[in-house]
Amino acid sequence: MKTYQDTLEWMFSKLPMYQRKGASAYRPGLEAMKQLDDYLQAPHKSFKSIHIGGTNGKGSTAHMMASVLQTAGFKTGLYTSPHLLDFRERIKVDGKLIPKEQVVDFISKHKRYFEKERHSFFEMTVALAFWYFKKQKVDYALIEVGLGGRLDATNIITPVLSVITNIGLDHTQFLGNTHAAIAAEKAGIIKTKVPVIIGENDLKTKTVFESVAQKVKSPIHFNPFSKTIYQTDLKGLYQKHNSATAVRALLALGELKLDEKTIRKGLLSVVRNTKLMGRWQKIGEIPEVIVDVAHNKEGLQFISSQLKKMEYENLHLVMGFVKGRVVEELLALFPKKARYYLSSPNLERAIPIEELKVFLAASSLQIDYFDTIPNAYKAAIKKASQSDLVLVLGSTFVAAEVLALKKNELPK
């Protein structure tokens, strides 16, 4: 591999990646990852890790915790997925992306092994993160689960703390069709005698988590409703749940010796410290334009609730979806008088425009269809008046395409 671009093209084209392809790229099980970890001499054992799973909010929670740890002076690794604009967003140390040359060096050195063992994109990327965190000698690394928990490639670690934000009905084709079934998969990150924080005290899943924790003698803490609201620079109202979970988790690690001032300062500096994007991110003022990666029913319900507390004249929704989403159900969460600009994000598992038209043939909503997400976005901006609100939602990849377009429109 001579260049970073060559390396990325090889990674994306030669190896399956669930986020783009869907079920055909999903390879559950830890044997291949354990083998890869042995080959690299178990880099994850050289730093303390905090494992974060859940249906919604795990990325925001990981970034909040990382920001607080950075504020406290700890050298902090952060592994999350997927990325929005640059693959390297997945792997950061103290908010700085892994350098391109480190990605090239790692892949070049081990490419032959990856090909021989047919490692997945995800396994390879997790290994890269662990290798880089070891090289950087991080104190703590926040590791976000990719999909599920029990069989996720990140689950070879034994963390000092496990966190499960919440449970929703997402990825049901892999994880099960009920909250309890999905909770059982997510509970797979609970490790022997390692404390676990559960972000929501939900009766549908509580007994599942308690049972697993009891079996492995793991101290379990359900985050109670708190009157203390920890403010954060992440603007979505839904972030109050994530900030409460992040604080409860950080306080559970007594070894950190964090004071209130450090916690509050860290939570107010998440974007600056970690460069997180796509969470109720304002990218335009007149009209107001907001981008959010919310994509499933639970996530979009939070967005819908926030809309009810906002003032605007007309609502313009730029949306696209991946296969498996019940589109009619998701659109029903929003005001009937909203105007929709629908398209398909540029990936294999997106719902094609023609299918969207069939799904929504009987809909009474104001819907326009476009060949690309950028064209849908441009049409919404053109149509919106100064006092309107434009929202970009439905998929991480919809958010990514609009953020990329916006970035390219900025003066060089």
NUFI-928842 format. One line per 2 residues: number of its first residue (from 0); their letters; for each residue x negated, z, y of N, C-alpha, C. Coordinates in steps of 0.001 Angstrom, whole numbers, plus 500000, padded with zeros to 6 digits. Atoms other than C-alpha are relative to their C-alpha. Example, Ala and Ser with C-alpha at 12.3 -4.5 7.8 and 13.67 -1.06 7.14 Angstrom:
2
0) as) 499110,500000,498810,487700,507800,495500,499100,500000,501200 | 500820,499940,498810,486330,507140,498940,500770,500730,501090
//
This chain:
412
0) mk) 499152,500000,498812,500000,500000,500000,499110,500000,501247 | 500848,500093,498818,498418,498898,503266,500652,500604,501237
2) ty) 499344,499503,498802,501026,499850,505843,501176,500897,499646 | 498837,499130,500172,503803,502372,506326,501235,499168,499670
4) qd) 498840,500845,500239,506366,499564,506429,499999,499459,498576 | 500115,500462,501385,505080,498143,503133,500424,501105,499030
6) tl) 499698,498854,500857,505348,501597,501603,501500,500264,499945 | 498559,499760,499954,508919,502110,502782,500774,498925,499256
8) ew) 499297,501104,500663,510007,498676,501586,499906,500128,498483 | 500163,499800,501444,508592,499417,498157,500895,501141,499514
10) mf) 499189,498843,500392,510301,502807,498022,501485,499648,499952 | 498579,500312,499918,513676,501438,499076,500427,498893,499037
12) sk) 499585,501149,500810,513655,498222,497081,499758,500188,498505 | 500359,499866,501407,512022,499259,493814,500635,501200,499306
14) lp) 499500,498777,500617,513550,502652,493275,501441,500265,500402 | 498598,499742,499666,517238,503578,493073,500141,501201,500917
16) my) 499759,498904,499088,518568,505803,495816,501502,500217,500101 | 498559,499738,500056,521986,507465,495494,500688,499708,501327
18) qr) 499294,500130,498731,522749,507480,499217,500400,498567,500309 | 499672,501394,499692,522690,503680,499371,500794,499335,498870
20) kg) 499403,500725,501120,523749,502583,495875,501200,500699,499377 | 498890,499278,500611,526025,505334,494645,499711,500377,498563
22) as) 500074,499453,501357,526696,506244,491020,498897,499374,499153 | 501005,500663,500834,524301,503669,489531,498605,500577,500209
24) ay) 501321,499443,499709,521388,505480,491153,499923,501498,499735 | 499958,498564,500219,522443,508999,490232,499426,500335,498629
26) rp) 500610,499614,501273,520143,510462,487576,499890,501523,499955 | 500038,498544,500047,520996,514089,486911,498994,500501,498974
28) gl) 500929,499398,500954,518621,516422,485122,498672,500293,500661 | 501233,499542,499367,515377,518187,485880,498738,499662,499215
30) ea) 501180,500248,500819,513078,517010,483100,498991,499097,500687 | 500906,500931,499322,511650,514077,485029,499336,500658,501200
32) mk) 500557,499329,498822,511188,516200,488147,498985,501057,499602 | 500970,498995,500480,509489,518981,486187,498706,499334,499546
34) ql) 501181,500750,500455,507151,516431,484642,499177,499542,501206 | 500683,500440,498782,506330,515041,488081,499327,501177,500693
36) dd) 500556,498799,499381,505781,518547,489411,498732,500458,499265 | 501192,499648,500783,503355,519315,486562,498841,499057,500314
38) yl) 501017,501017,499694,501493,516081,487278,499317,500281,501347 | 500542,499712,498654,501049,517141,490932,499478,501427,500120
40) qa) 500507,498625,500060,500015,520678,489895,500856,500980,500810 | 498995,499050,499466,503176,522448,491105,499764,500399,501455
42) ph) 500261,499669,498592,502707,522224,494893,500981,500997,500598 | 498990,499108,499418,505945,524137,495564,499685,501472,499799
44) ks) 500350,498599,500248,504363,527323,494209,499036,500558,501052 | 500980,499562,499001,502012,527471,497191,500646,500498,501292
46) fk) 499329,499511,498788,504659,528433,499775,501319,500662,499605 | 498700,499371,500228,507817,530539,500039,501100,499032,500423
48) si) 498929,500941,499679,511007,528531,499967,501346,500703,500076 | 498610,499572,499897,514647,529060,500919,500838,498784,499632
50) hi) 499250,501132,500547,517075,526848,498989,501414,500027,500575 | 498709,500034,499325,520240,525718,500795,500881,498894,499429
52) gg) 499044,500950,500549,523221,524064,499107,501364,500193,500639 | 498652,499910,499452,526919,523594,499823,500551,498612,500263
54) tn) 499370,501298,499761,529379,520831,500615,499777,499522,501421 | 500191,500348,498594,529240,520854,504419,499125,501049,500673
56) gk) 500746,499053,499176,526880,522428,506934,498639,500399,499506 | 501298,499543,500507,523826,522794,504738,498834,499477,500841
58) gs) 501059,500544,499145,521729,520503,506953,499876,500753,501307 | 500009,499243,498737,522734,522281,510162,499466,501410,499775
60) ta) 500454,498645,500304,522185,525683,508555,498504,500035,499757 | 501443,500079,500258,518733,524647,507329,499223,499838,501301
62) hm) 500690,500218,498726,517761,523409,510788,500058,501244,500893 | 499899,498759,499227,519052,526614,512443,498982,501033,499506
64) ma) 500924,499014,500564,517060,528792,510061,498559,499610,500288 | 501353,500471,499713,513968,526640,510540,499630,500286,501449
66) sv) 500264,499762,498586,514268,526935,514321,499687,501469,500276 | 500248,498566,499817,514470,530732,514143,498626,500381,499430
68) lq) 501303,499690,500599,511470,530911,511794,498855,499479,500872 | 501021,500532,499099,509478,528651,514117,499852,500896,501234
70) ta) 500010,499133,498817,510453,530848,517078,499286,501311,499699 | 500650,498749,500415,509227,533880,515128,498506,499813,499717
72) gf) 501427,500246,500185,505818,532209,514707,499583,499605,498601 | 500331,500435,501356,506034,531153,511062,499795,498484,499969
74) kt) 500168,501442,500211,504678,527753,510097,501078,499580,499009 | 498752,500237,500720,507863,526173,508799,500159,498558,499556
76) gl) 499692,501315,500543,508539,523223,506516,501508,499828,499917 | 498568,500282,500045,511934,521520,506495,500215,498703,499237
78) yt) 499668,501193,500794,513170,519134,503813,501510,499827,499987 | 498569,500274,499963,516595,517540,504346,500244,498536,499634
80) sp) 499650,501396,500278,518440,514334,503444,501485,499795,500273 | 500858,501167,499781,519489,511710,504197,499472,499993,501431
82) hl) 500492,500121,498629,517738,510531,507358,500924,499091,500805 | 499186,500848,499140,519302,508767,510327,499235,498771,500494
84) ld) 500742,501124,499424,516639,506623,512013,498660,499738,499327 | 501345,500133,500556,513341,507259,510253,499913,500837,498720
86) fr) 500173,499296,501277,512626,508205,506632,499296,501342,500179 | 500824,498798,499834,510171,510809,507913,500772,501202,500547
88) er) 499153,498872,499586,513029,512907,509339,500245,500954,498842 | 499742,499169,501186,513409,514201,505784,498952,501086,499809
90) ik) 501122,499091,500260,510051,515988,505885,499336,500355,501326 | 500556,499563,498718,508993,518032,508915,499255,501316,499825
92) vd) 500671,498702,499900,506591,520848,509672,500003,500383,501471 | 499822,499542,498610,507371,522845,512822,500609,498912,500866
94) gk) 499268,501004,499244,509686,520053,513902,499328,498657,500124 | 500727,501267,499905,507077,517309,513615,500148,499218,498702
96) li) 499837,500843,501176,507721,514397,511268,498691,499867,499241 | 501195,500276,500800,505302,513863,508400,499350,498715,500531
98) pk) 500645,501211,499474,502701,511350,509690,500134,498823,499033 | 499846,501200,500821,503081,507785,508454,498861,499859,498992
100) eq) 501153,500186,500895,499577,507777,506991,500049,500934,498795 | 499867,499080,501125,500424,510803,504829,500965,499431,498954
102) vv) 499058,500644,500913,503400,508958,503336,499301,498882,499233 | 500716,501131,500613,501234,505879,502691,498986,500499,498979
104) df) 501042,499476,500897,498398,507924,501141,500597,500535,498701 | 499385,499385,501174,500697,509846,498802,500563,498941,499054
106) is) 499381,501028,500845,502630,506821,497552,498936,499096,499383 | 501063,500881,500512,499518,504657,497211,499248,500652,498844
108) kh) 500779,499284,501012,497686,507292,495215,500749,500130,498675 | 499221,499708,501205,500547,507873,492761,500957,498880,499588
110) kr) 499048,501085,500237,502372,504536,492776,500045,499573,498534 | 500056,500439,501390,501218,503533,489321,500727,500991,499083
112) yf) 499323,498968,500782,502446,506835,487889,501513,499938,500218 | 498570,500096,499697,505814,506528,489674,500646,498835,499264
114) ek) 499460,501188,500665,506312,503053,488253,500068,500212,498489 | 500078,499766,501448,505259,504062,484760,501113,500941,499536
116) er) 498992,498998,500387,507614,507050,484667,501383,499692,500566 | 498739,500442,499401,510358,505245,486630,500697,501127,500757
118) hs) 499429,498915,499204,510851,508131,489022,500938,499451,501058 | 499012,500413,499012,513834,507940,491352,499448,500209,501405
120) ff) 500337,499826,498582,513566,507649,495107,500043,501479,500374 | 499813,498614,499615,514829,511191,495415,498910,500895,499406
122) em) 501064,499201,500640,512369,512697,492910,498666,499801,500719 | 501249,500324,499338,509509,510942,494617,499928,500629,501397
124) tv) 499973,499465,498640,510585,512083,498082,499899,501526,499998 | 500119,498543,500137,511034,515707,497003,498545,500378,499699
126) al) 501407,499736,500342,507549,515606,495458,499099,499826,501215 | 500765,500235,498773,506136,514169,498685,500132,501190,500946
128) af) 499770,498851,499119,507719,517012,500668,499219,501225,499532 | 500692,498814,500523,506346,519729,498391,498482,499852,500137
130) wy) 501441,500277,499867,502889,518111,498375,499543,500191,501446 | 500379,499925,498586,502864,517871,502175,500076,501435,500510
132) fk) 499887,498604,499567,504068,521450,502688,498819,500822,499485 | 501180,499313,500531,501289,522687,500424,498769,499641,500821
134) kq) 501155,500466,499228,498745,520591,502312,499968,500630,501390 | 499906,499420,498657,499991,521970,505633,499977,501532,499992
136) kv) 500053,498541,500150,499926,525536,504282,501126,500686,500771 | 498858,499388,499311,503424,526359,505518,500251,501399,499460
138) dy) 499628,498648,500428,504614,529958,505388,501320,499969,499233 | 498681,500135,500621,508221,529080,504573,500439,498543,500077
140) al) 499410,501339,499967,510019,525868,503682,501487,500122,499716 | 498564,500087,500212,513749,525298,504036,500260,498736,499198
142) ie) 499791,501133,500909,514790,523044,501147,501502,499770,499827 | 498584,500325,500120,518186,521361,501370,500264,499265,498692
144) vg) 499576,500678,501228,519877,520391,498111,500486,498589,500354 | 499536,501360,499758,520500,516646,497834,501436,499800,499555
146) lg) 498651,500202,500551,523553,516534,495565,500252,501058,498930 | 499661,498973,500986,525216,519388,493700,499102,501211,500139
148) gr) 500879,498840,499988,522639,522009,492829,499310,500171,498662 | 500538,499699,501338,522202,522694,489114,499022,498940,499514
150) ld) 500837,501095,500509,520740,519275,488298,499281,499240,501102 | 500652,500671,498880,519371,518393,491730,498482,500108,499884
152) at) 501464,500037,500135,515694,517417,491911,499305,501158,500705 | 500636,498879,499295,514985,520235,494378,500053,501290,499191
154) ni) 499720,498743,500681,516108,522820,491809,498907,500451,499039 | 501129,499486,500781,512705,523227,490217,499365,501205,500692
156) it) 500632,498897,499264,511824,525808,492880,500605,501345,499607 | 499481,498635,500061,512172,529563,492609,499855,500555,501406
158) pv) 500094,499606,498595,513010,530481,496200,499990,501508,500178 | 499869,498574,499685,512889,533853,497911,501444,500318,500373
160) ls) 498601,499826,499635,516516,533291,498930,500758,498705,499728 | 499123,501157,500173,519379,530962,497983,501178,500134,500953
162) vi) 498867,500003,499070,522144,529970,500403,500967,498900,499572 | 498965,501005,500289,525434,528201,499587,501023,500098,501122
164) tn) 499196,499932,498777,527338,527333,502758,501493,500066,499716 | 498573,500075,500280,530781,526405,501384,500227,499009,498864
166) ig) 499648,500933,501082,532605,524394,498726,501188,499149,500438 | 498911,500923,499721,534722,521298,499332,500056,498959,498897
168) ld) 499832,501026,501037,536006,518442,497192,499279,498720,500426 | 500810,501177,499678,533172,515948,497674,499146,499669,498789
170) ht) 500785,500478,501163,531200,513859,495146,500654,500441,498687 | 499272,499514,501179,533900,514709,492617,499679,499198,498743
172) qf) 500331,500808,501180,532792,511840,490331,498784,500559,499266 | 501183,499398,500624,529603,513822,489666,500165,501488,499735
174) lg) 500026,498538,500006,530478,517456,490289,501271,500655,499485 | 498747,499423,500476,534075,517934,489138,501100,499846,501026
176) nt) 498837,500268,499156,537580,517700,490544,500645,501240,500606 | 499424,498771,499435,538248,521327,491450,498917,500764,500762
178) ha) 500955,499172,499257,536675,523807,493839,499159,500851,499052 | 500730,499155,500952,535722,526017,490891,498937,499210,499249
180) ai) 500969,500842,500723,534023,523155,489008,498814,499655,500895 | 501080,500338,499062,532041,522135,492087,499162,501234,500309
182) aa) 500730,498748,499757,531142,525771,492780,499030,500302,498863 | 500870,499757,501160,529713,526025,489252,498729,499162,500084
184) ek) 501180,500850,499835,527383,523084,489983,499121,500511,501135 | 500764,499488,498854,526356,524461,493379,499316,501316,499645
186) ag) 500548,498695,500388,525806,527890,491800,498743,499868,499154 | 501213,500231,500788,523045,526317,489739,498711,500311,500735
188) ii) 501232,499658,499261,520591,527126,492541,499771,501517,500044 | 500188,498542,500049,521132,530866,492017,498976,500319,498915
190) kt) 501109,499727,500929,517946,532160,490375,499908,501484,499661 | 500123,498630,500488,517095,535304,488436,499416,500933,501046
192) kv) 500386,498931,499077,516901,538334,490740,499690,499516,501418 | 500184,500527,498641,516771,536088,493831,501321,500162,500760
194) pv) 498753,499797,499248,519330,537135,496485,500655,498676,500382 | 499270,501201,499604,522053,534612,497316,501039,500363,501058
196) ii) 499004,499841,498944,524159,534305,500464,501041,498904,499836 | 498906,500970,500072,527565,532618,500175,500675,499971,501379
198) ge) 499551,500106,498618,528725,531312,503557,501482,500253,500222 | 498568,499791,499846,532484,531540,502905,500528,500851,498848
200) nd) 499391,499121,501011,534446,534221,501093,501327,499376,499569 | 498843,500806,500413,536835,531832,499331,500468,500443,498612
202) lk) 499467,499506,501274,539100,533145,496565,499932,498957,498883 | 500029,501069,501015,539005,529739,494792,498639,499933,499299
204) tk) 501356,500140,500551,535256,530064,494170,499262,501325,499825 | 500727,498723,499984,534323,533732,494570,499610,500469,498604
206) tv) 500301,499497,501347,534584,534658,490883,498938,499155,499297 | 501028,500869,500585,532441,531648,489908,498619,500480,500428
208) fe) 501302,499563,499482,529589,532779,492148,499638,501393,499490 | 500266,498631,500480,529940,536429,491126,499565,499988,498546
210) sv) 500329,500071,501417,529812,535520,487441,498572,499505,499778 | 501357,500553,500152,526656,533399,487769,498965,501010,500495
212) aq) 500948,499035,499438,524925,535976,489972,499817,501203,499081 | 500071,498855,500905,525764,538779,487541,499152,499683,498774
214) kv) 500762,500399,501194,524316,536839,484598,498494,500028,500240 | 501441,500098,499730,520949,536368,486316,499500,501158,500871
216) ks) 500377,498794,499237,520950,539762,488089,499567,499662,501435 | 500303,500413,498627,520954,538104,491498,500891,500764,500975
218) pi) 499171,499341,498982,522103,540249,494456,500772,498943,500787 | 499178,501015,499348,525027,538353,496013,500709,500591,501212
220) hf) 499396,499550,498749,526367,538644,499563,500916,498894,500518 | 499057,500943,499392,529498,536925,500864,500031,500280,501495
222) np) 500079,499827,498556,529293,536322,504583,501376,500385,500555 | 498680,499582,499505,532155,538345,506105,500278,499377,501363
224) fs) 499656,500481,498665,534060,537162,509154,499411,500971,501017 | 500662,499149,499016,532045,538459,512092,500560,499743,501392
226) kt) 499557,500153,498622,533230,539118,515624,498856,499521,500889 | 501160,500464,499239,529714,538332,516779,499840,498501,499798
228) iy) 500210,501446,500080,529442,534640,517568,498607,499687,500538 | 501354,500348,499591,525876,533428,517674,500001,498595,500598
230) qt) 500003,501281,499306,525568,530683,520249,498825,499143,499538 | 501059,500928,500376,523569,527584,519375,500096,498770,500883
232) dl) 499967,501231,499199,522610,524389,521169,500660,498854,499243 | 499204,500994,500723,524444,522456,518430,501452,500216,500406
234) kg) 498774,499809,499238,527747,521833,520163,501311,500023,499221 | 498730,500008,500721,530397,521351,517476,500528,501408,499784
236) ly) 499417,498671,500208,532815,524269,517213,499771,500489,498576 | 500229,499628,501400,532261,524167,513442,498655,500695,499799
238) qk) 501328,499400,500171,528681,525345,514063,500031,501524,500024 | 499944,498529,500009,529874,528935,514541,499974,500525,498563
240) hn) 500059,499602,501412,530358,529081,510755,498565,499899,499481 | 501368,500202,500480,526892,527675,510119,499026,501006,500614
242) sa) 500912,499039,499364,525191,529955,512656,500184,501393,499393 | 499750,498695,500637,526863,533009,511087,499329,500071,498636
244) ta) 500653,500041,501315,525626,531938,507643,498485,500059,500146 | 501453,500024,499780,522130,531227,508974,499477,501390,500347
246) vr) 500434,498656,499592,521877,534652,510615,500088,500972,498832 | 499838,499095,501166,523227,536462,507537,498872,499773,498998
248) al) 501064,500323,500944,520662,534660,505398,498648,500501,500497 | 501287,499564,499441,517747,535381,507734,499856,501516,499946
250) la) 500047,498533,500027,518643,539077,507930,499871,500541,498583 | 500122,499568,501401,518830,539240,504125,498546,500042,499551
252) lg) 501427,499984,500312,515091,538562,504070,499304,501017,500899 | 500591,498928,499201,513820,541897,505336,498540,499774,500328
254) el) 501436,500235,499793,510234,540680,505003,499718,499238,501294 | 500193,500777,498772,510783,538453,508063,499895,500890,501235
256) kl) 500011,499055,498875,511318,541466,510361,500417,499333,501310 | 499520,500719,498822,513321,539363,512798,500809,500913,500911
258) de) 499183,499238,499057,514720,540928,515980,501082,499092,500579 | 498844,500721,499456,517940,539931,517722,499585,498943,501030
260) kt) 500435,500927,498944,516137,538286,520643,499423,498725,499402 | 500614,501164,500656,514130,535974,518354,501061,499127,499339
262) ir) 498930,500747,500664,517228,534993,516368,500802,499194,501020 | 499187,500689,498995,519257,534165,519464,499218,498873,500679
264) kg) 500835,501028,499366,516372,532239,521069,499840,498792,499079 | 500164,501082,500967,515832,530221,517898,501261,499168,499846
266) ll) 498734,500712,500158,519520,529338,517581,500333,499145,501221 | 499760,500778,498781,519567,528081,521177,498981,498881,500193
268) sv) 501075,501005,499864,516567,525814,520544,499900,499095,498778 | 500047,500743,501259,517525,524007,517318,499586,498546,500216
270) vr) 500315,501413,499764,517427,520475,518730,498560,499843,500472 | 501375,500091,499491,514198,521073,520631,498971,500312,498912
272) nt) 500976,499578,501012,512468,522815,517719,499960,499105,498772 | 499928,500730,501278,513649,520635,514829,500348,498525,500135
274) kl) 499621,501410,499725,514815,517336,516453,501220,499542,499187 | 498793,500356,500751,518158,517440,514603,500873,499051,500816
276) mg) 499113,500969,499356,520481,514520,515389,501325,499923,499240 | 498764,500360,500677,524040,513489,514607,500994,501121,499780
278) rw) 499025,498918,500107,525811,516842,514938,500652,500182,501366 | 499275,499977,498728,528403,516503,517710,499031,499620,501135
280) qk) 501041,500437,499063,525678,514604,519577,500585,499085,501071 | 499476,500802,498896,526676,513310,523005,498971,498923,500368
282) ig) 500918,501094,499675,525159,509875,523635,500489,499175,501191 | 499481,500701,498826,527296,508761,526591,500866,500927,500825
284) ei) 499253,499124,499096,528925,510345,529646,501302,499380,500500 | 498825,500654,499422,531351,507818,531185,500163,498621,499363
286) pe) 499203,498932,500620,533167,507384,528909,499131,500939,499152 | 500717,499069,500870,532140,510418,526882,499946,499418,498591
288) vi) 500200,500559,501341,530664,509244,523558,499308,501044,499132 | 500549,498985,500898,530017,511616,520654,499834,499416,498601
290) vd) 500307,500453,501359,528401,510867,517295,499896,501216,499089 | 500097,498895,500956,528841,513119,514267,499966,499430,498583
292) va) 500162,500488,501372,527867,512692,510613,501121,500468,499069 | 498869,499545,500832,531123,514305,509388,500585,498826,499220
294) hn) 499598,501129,500847,532346,512195,506467,501014,500354,498916 | 499001,499658,501013,534564,514162,504086,501158,500764,500651
296) ke) 498782,499414,499442,537960,515814,504509,499717,501308,500732 | 500274,498706,499377,536636,519297,505231,499253,499833,501321
298) gl) 500774,500227,498785,534114,518025,507774,500837,499397,501112 | 499171,500668,498999,536605,515781,509537,501132,500893,500498
300) qf) 498989,499040,499536,539174,518593,509687,499453,500850,501146 | 500627,499250,498905,536733,520559,511834,499975,499166,501280
302) is) 500025,500895,498840,536350,517546,514121,501392,499896,500615 | 498618,500104,499540,540126,517180,514343,500415,501246,500774
304) sq) 499677,498735,499312,540464,520859,515322,499342,500056,501371 | 500704,499978,498714,537867,520459,518051,500663,499063,501009
306) lk) 499344,500962,499112,539681,517433,519475,501193,500627,500723 | 498820,499372,499420,542755,519591,520091,499650,500900,501185
308) km) 500429,499127,498903,540713,521702,522503,499297,499218,501107 | 500689,500836,499015,539316,518764,524478,500994,499278,500906
310) ey) 499182,500767,499065,540636,516918,527492,499444,498588,500116 | 500372,501407,499860,540575,513124,527512,501293,499205,500115
312) en) 498781,500804,499840,542967,510293,528251,500360,499302,498694 | 499757,500717,501255,542680,508027,525190,498834,500229,499043
314) lh) 501019,499779,501030,540806,508470,521915,499692,498701,499274 | 500459,501197,500705,538753,505655,520404,499096,500460,498849
316) lv) 500743,499553,501183,537472,506213,516847,499288,498821,499335 | 500813,501003,500700,534618,504097,515473,499653,500603,498644
318) mg) 500161,499382,501314,534589,504668,511723,499684,498984,498915 | 500253,500757,501214,533344,503374,508386,499889,501009,498871
320) fv) 499922,499061,501119,533449,504870,504909,499242,499484,498784 | 500599,500390,501271,531724,504892,501548,501057,500118,498905
322) kg) 499041,500015,501108,533476,504349,498231,500275,501424,499510 | 499602,498676,500462,535387,507313,496880,500811,500757,501032
324) rv) 499219,499341,498957,536964,508267,500205,501453,499496,499985 | 498592,500387,499858,540754,508286,500526,500218,499792,501492
326) ve) 500047,500315,498573,540774,506522,503880,501277,500417,500726 | 498734,499651,499354,544485,507001,504655,500068,501497,500292
328) el) 499973,498545,499863,544092,510751,504151,499106,500453,501151 | 500946,499625,498944,541113,510925,506512,500515,499589,501378
330) la) 499481,500456,498712,542714,508863,509269,501197,500837,500441 | 498816,499189,499686,545829,511044,509059,499632,501310,500704
332) lf) 500446,498766,499339,543739,513942,510401,499986,499862,501519 | 500181,500245,498574,543594,512321,513849,501314,499601,500675
334) pk) 498761,500325,499286,546204,511694,516575,500477,498583,499710 | 499438,501311,500348,548559,508821,515771,499804,498967,501092
336) ka) 500156,500958,498906,548095,507284,519194,498536,499592,500233 | 501412,500395,499880,544304,506988,518720,499838,498525,499647
338) ry) 500295,501392,500332,542774,503533,518536,498784,499990,499069 | 501049,500010,501014,540599,502749,515492,499229,498682,500023
340) yl) 500902,501142,500075,537616,500405,515295,499257,500152,498672 | 500525,499784,501349,536799,500082,511599,499072,498867,499565
342) ss) 500925,500971,500586,533896,498379,509864,499351,500652,498784 | 500706,499478,501171,531550,498878,506911,498540,500237,500349
344) pn) 501433,499789,499793,528153,500537,507235,499195,499095,499068 | 500831,500970,500713,525306,498385,505981,499323,500628,498782
346) le) 500552,499486,501245,524844,499751,502463,500918,499605,498854 | 499282,500522,501158,525932,498832,498954,501261,500774,499660
348) ra) 498834,499228,500412,528360,501692,498422,501032,500181,501115 | 498985,499957,498943,530279,501152,501669,501291,499344,499521
350) ip) 498729,500675,500263,533967,500283,501441,500035,498730,500847 | 499994,501252,499232,534115,496572,502430,501220,499916,500921
352) ie) 498905,500162,499039,536282,495544,505376,501269,499505,499318 | 498804,500559,500656,538602,493514,503124,500759,501072,499223
354) el) 499325,498907,500718,539294,496611,501017,500689,500949,500972 | 499384,499149,498989,539938,498677,504132,501334,499404,500459
356) kv) 498779,500678,499555,542493,496100,505235,501122,500158,498970 | 498997,499839,501067,544259,496346,501865,500516,501438,499983
358) fl) 499616,498582,500025,544211,500166,501870,500965,500330,501136 | 499279,499612,498787,545657,500258,505379,501054,498975,500430
360) aa) 499062,501092,499669,548009,497240,505215,501326,500527,500543 | 498691,499478,499586,551112,499398,505649,499895,501017,501137
362) ss) 500201,498981,498973,549588,501636,508321,500604,499583,501338 | 499448,500258,498667,551288,501933,511707,498987,500322,501094
364) lq) 501042,499653,499038,548023,502950,513377,499479,498754,500719 | 500640,501095,499257,546283,500822,516009,498598,499792,499436
366) id) 501282,500216,500675,543424,499389,513946,499487,498595,500289 | 500703,501279,499891,540940,496626,514729,498826,500044,499029
368) yf) 501081,500079,500992,538396,495461,512150,498849,499149,500548 | 501180,500688,499479,534826,494304,512854,499000,499748,498885
370) dt) 500942,500380,501053,532071,492642,510877,498840,500975,499864 | 501088,499014,500068,529490,495317,511741,500382,501254,500780
372) ip) 499794,498750,499260,529440,498921,512928,499581,499844,501466 | 500366,500183,498585,527485,497988,516109,501049,499220,500793
374) na) 498973,500767,499297,530148,495414,517005,501275,500832,500208 | 498852,499106,499845,532897,497964,516397,499755,500970,501153
376) yk) 500370,499058,498932,531071,500416,518668,500047,499327,501374 | 500005,500718,498718,530556,497828,521421,501427,499714,500473
378) aa) 498604,500271,499647,534264,496935,521314,500685,501260,500527 | 499402,498739,499556,535244,500598,521659,499535,500362,501404
380) ik) 500548,499695,498677,532941,501088,524642,500620,499080,501059 | 499427,500977,499064,534302,497938,526285,501456,500335,500314
382) ka) 498574,499710,499846,537908,499038,525763,500243,501328,500716 | 499784,498646,499484,537481,502675,526817,499899,500057,501519
384) sq) 500082,499745,498562,538180,503776,530371,499095,501207,500236 | 500961,498942,499664,536036,506325,532200,500433,501377,499511
386) sd) 499509,498674,500403,538258,509266,531212,500345,500074,498511 | 499728,500022,501440,538514,508282,527524,498884,500678,499209
388) lv) 500997,499431,500920,536647,509712,524523,499775,499025,498856 | 500374,500847,501136,534775,507588,521977,499297,500876,498973
390) lv) 500577,499196,501087,534027,509275,518644,499506,499086,498889 | 500580,500774,501100,531742,507825,515955,499905,500918,498791
392) lg) 499851,499097,501147,532498,509283,512490,500106,499226,498690 | 499612,500575,501286,533065,508687,508793,498902,499880,498975
394) st) 501116,500140,500930,529597,508369,507294,498708,500257,500753 | 501333,499842,499420,526006,509368,507943,499454,498655,500448
396) fv) 500556,501319,499720,525239,505661,507922,500674,499330,501190 | 499339,500457,498777,527833,504876,510595,499294,500621,501204
398) aa) 500713,499310,498922,526189,507503,512806,498615,499398,500212 | 501362,500539,499910,522748,506089,512011,499976,498650,500701
400) ev) 499992,501338,499404,523695,502523,512974,500281,500050,501499 | 499695,499884,498573,525149,503598,516313,498825,500640,500746
402) la) 501162,499385,499361,522190,505874,517104,498847,499010,500121 | 501049,501028,499953,519813,503019,516253,500288,498987,501103
404) lk) 499606,500930,498948,521748,500665,518527,499741,500603,501374 | 500178,499310,498719,521706,503215,521352,498519,500120,500345
406) kn) 501440,499875,499783,517974,503770,520902,499397,498668,500448 | 500509,501319,499649,517298,500023,521106,500437,499549,501379
408) el) 499499,500377,498668,519341,499768,524306,499283,500760,501120 | 500691,499220,498980,517220,502381,526076,498801,499234,500555
410) pk) 501178,500665,499414,514494,501193,528497,498739,500376,499235 | 501240,499740,500742,511155,500836,526753,498953,500646,500927
//
